[in-house]
């Protein structure tokens, strides 16, 4: 294993199981139904790291932290899921010192750990694919000749701008009496008339029917009668005269 390459950790699973594989009976894929305790060859921690552009699956001994085996994911057959379970896979272990490789079965206790294992590998593959596409686009843009936007000869450009006539805003000094007051807002005069009309008492139904005359005019005063008849409105009252004592009968009438 080359120690001069930096590694970044993508996933850590505390416990996994490694099984000895049996010969495949068909070409459809591996099955985990026949993996039992007799086929178990190792149990420990699984770590997925990124070394350069390649993810590497490392099986580490939990007691001393030594490397048991590793699986560089550099080919489509490096990691294969079994066809009868979502928790078990087939790994292609490789020895970097002599190039020898062997296939083993590997399984997790929980399906969540198996899902995280698949997600870590798929996310790395997606990032690598996006990086390749970006590099290809940059190489394509760099291969294109640069575009010359300069003007090779003098060019006359004429612009026909239609300007609207300037609008004169009403002077703020033109108010009531020219004293610098602002003009009343629209509808102020009508609003004042409405308020005056509302303040006046409304005519009664009789006034509306007879044109505002609901009673006869008052009779003329005595002064008016005197003026009309020359001051004679009735005969004068006679003044009583004092009575004289009567003469007894038998007296002289002369």
Order of alpha helices (4+ residues) and beta strands (2+ residues): beta-beta-beta-beta-beta-beta-beta-alpha-alpha-alpha-alpha
